[in-house]
């Protein structure tokens, strides 16, 4: 498995229509939902090449966003978007500080243990609410809490070094 830097980021999921004027409710899949207020458009396709929706208005309703798109003008159109994921382009993402990385960029990287033995690839990052969990797929599969003390990303080298002390072997 080879990692390539993604040109897009999944940042939310449309969960329902709201009202009769074309508003949708979006569940944010980002730790910075306030970023929606700065965005001008969201994409419905993961390549961010077609299906752009232009944001007219954003409101927070607890932990859910209420969004009005210029292209969506009634409840029926809004209901047709239910279940769709929304994306932004990499260029729209928040800038990183030194030694920070986007989690998306880690998926697909080779994973090595503390003794530099290749154990597999990062297949998935599972968001549990409290702590993300890395699913490492290889000869043996592991679940590992994505805590700083467990993980050393070496993105430039195309790999991640992990301490499996807190990991769990799984099927």
C-alpha positions as CSV (number, residue, x, y, z in Angstrom):
1,X,0.0,0.0,0.0
2,X,1.4,3.4,-0.9
3,X,0.4,6.7,0.6
4,X,-0.2,9.7,-1.6
5,X,-1.1,13.1,-0.1
6,X,-4.8,13.7,-0.5
7,X,-5.9,16.8,-2.3
8,X,-9.1,16.9,-0.3
9,X,-10.4,16.5,3.3
10,X,-13.7,15.1,4.4
11,X,-15.1,17.6,6.9
12,X,-18.7,16.9,7.4
13,X,-21.8,14.8,6.6
14,X,-25.2,16.1,5.6
15,X,-27.6,14.5,8.1
16,X,-31.0,16.0,7.1
17,X,-32.9,18.9,5.6
18,X,-33.9,21.7,7.8
19,X,-37.0,23.8,7.1
20,X,-38.5,24.5,3.7
21,X,-36.0,27.0,2.2
22,X,-33.2,24.5,1.4
23,X,-31.2,24.5,4.6
24,X,-29.3,21.3,5.5
25,X,-27.9,20.1,8.8
26,X,-24.3,19.0,8.7
27,X,-22.5,16.9,11.3
28,X,-18.9,18.2,11.4
29,X,-16.2,15.6,11.0
30,X,-13.5,18.1,12.0
31,X,-12.1,19.3,15.3
32,X,-12.6,22.9,14.1
33,X,-16.2,23.2,13.1
34,X,-15.9,27.0,13.3
35,X,-13.9,26.8,10.1
36,X,-17.2,26.4,8.2
37,X,-17.9,30.1,8.8
38,X,-14.8,31.0,6.8
39,X,-15.5,28.7,3.8
40,X,-17.1,29.9,0.6
41,X,-17.8,26.4,-0.9
42,X,-18.0,22.8,-0.1
43,X,-17.6,19.8,-2.5
44,X,-19.8,16.7,-2.8
45,X,-17.1,14.7,-4.5
46,X,-13.9,13.6,-2.9
47,X,-11.7,14.9,-5.8
48,X,-13.1,18.4,-5.4
49,X,-13.5,18.8,-9.2
50,X,-17.2,18.9,-9.6
51,X,-20.4,19.3,-7.5
52,X,-19.3,22.5,-5.7
53,X,-21.9,24.0,-3.5
54,X,-21.5,27.7,-2.6
55,X,-22.2,28.6,1.0
56,X,-24.7,31.3,1.5
57,X,-25.1,31.1,5.3
58,X,-23.8,29.0,8.3
59,X,-25.2,28.8,11.8
60,X,-24.2,26.6,14.8
61,X,-27.0,24.7,16.5
62,X,-25.2,22.9,19.4
63,X,-22.8,20.6,17.8
64,X,-24.6,20.6,14.4
65,X,-24.2,23.2,11.6
66,X,-27.2,24.6,9.7
67,X,-26.0,25.5,6.2
68,X,-27.7,27.2,3.3
69,X,-26.2,26.7,-0.1
70,X,-26.9,29.1,-3.0
71,X,-27.8,26.2,-5.3
72,X,-30.3,24.5,-2.9
73,X,-33.6,26.4,-2.6
74,X,-36.2,24.0,-1.3
75,X,-36.7,21.1,1.1
76,X,-36.8,18.5,-1.6
77,X,-33.4,19.5,-3.0
78,X,-32.0,19.6,0.5
79,X,-33.4,16.1,1.3
80,X,-31.6,14.7,-1.8
81,X,-28.3,15.6,-0.1
82,X,-29.0,13.6,3.0
83,X,-26.1,11.2,3.8
84,X,-23.7,12.9,1.5
85,X,-20.2,13.8,2.7
86,X,-18.8,17.3,2.1
87,X,-15.2,18.0,1.4
88,X,-12.7,20.9,1.1
89,X,-9.6,21.2,-0.9
90,X,-6.2,20.9,0.8
91,X,-5.6,24.6,0.1
92,X,-8.6,25.4,2.2
93,X,-7.4,23.5,5.3
94,X,-6.0,25.2,8.3
95,X,-2.2,25.7,8.1
96,X,0.0,23.4,10.1
97,X,2.6,24.3,12.6
98,X,6.0,22.7,12.5
99,X,5.9,19.0,13.4
100,X,2.1,18.8,12.8
101,X,0.4,16.7,10.2
102,X,-3.0,16.0,8.8
103,X,-4.3,12.5,9.9
104,X,-5.4,11.9,6.3
105,X,-1.7,12.0,5.2
106,X,-0.9,9.0,7.5
107,X,-3.3,6.5,6.0
108,X,-1.5,4.1,3.8
109,X,1.9,4.7,5.3
110,X,4.1,1.7,6.3
111,X,4.2,1.1,10.0
112,X,7.3,0.0,12.0
113,X,7.6,-1.0,15.6
114,X,10.1,0.4,18.1
115,X,12.8,-2.1,16.9
116,X,12.2,-0.9,13.3
117,X,10.4,-4.1,12.2
118,X,7.8,-3.6,9.5
119,X,4.5,-4.7,10.9
120,X,2.0,-3.4,8.3
121,X,0.3,-0.3,7.0
122,X,-2.0,2.2,8.6
123,X,-5.3,1.1,7.0
124,X,-7.7,3.3,8.8
125,X,-8.1,6.0,11.6
126,X,-11.2,5.2,13.7
127,X,-12.7,8.3,15.4
128,X,-14.1,7.2,18.7
129,X,-14.8,10.6,20.2
130,X,-12.3,10.6,22.9
131,X,-9.1,9.3,21.2
132,X,-8.6,8.3,17.6
133,X,-7.5,4.7,17.1
134,X,-5.1,3.5,14.4
135,X,-6.1,0.3,12.6
136,X,-2.8,-1.3,11.5
137,X,-3.2,-4.0,8.9
138,X,-0.4,-6.6,8.3
139,X,0.5,-10.2,9.0
140,X,-1.1,-9.4,12.4
141,X,-3.7,-6.6,12.8
142,X,-3.5,-4.1,15.6
143,X,-5.7,-1.4,17.2
144,X,-3.5,1.4,18.7
145,X,-4.7,4.6,20.5
146,X,-3.4,7.5,18.4
147,X,-1.6,9.1,21.4
148,X,1.6,11.1,20.9
149,X,3.6,8.7,23.1
150,X,2.6,5.7,20.9
151,X,3.2,7.2,17.4
152,X,6.1,8.9,15.6
153,X,5.1,10.0,12.1
154,X,8.0,10.0,9.7
155,X,6.0,11.3,6.7
156,X,9.0,12.3,4.6
157,X,10.3,8.7,4.9
158,X,6.8,7.3,4.1
159,X,6.5,5.5,7.4
160,X,5.2,5.7,11.0
161,X,7.0,4.3,14.0
162,X,4.8,3.0,16.8
163,X,5.1,1.6,20.3
164,X,2.7,-1.4,20.5
165,X,2.8,-1.5,24.3
166,X,-0.7,0.0,24.4
167,X,-1.9,-1.7,21.2
168,X,-4.3,-4.6,21.0
169,X,-3.9,-7.5,18.4
170,X,-7.1,-8.1,16.6
171,X,-8.5,-10.2,13.7
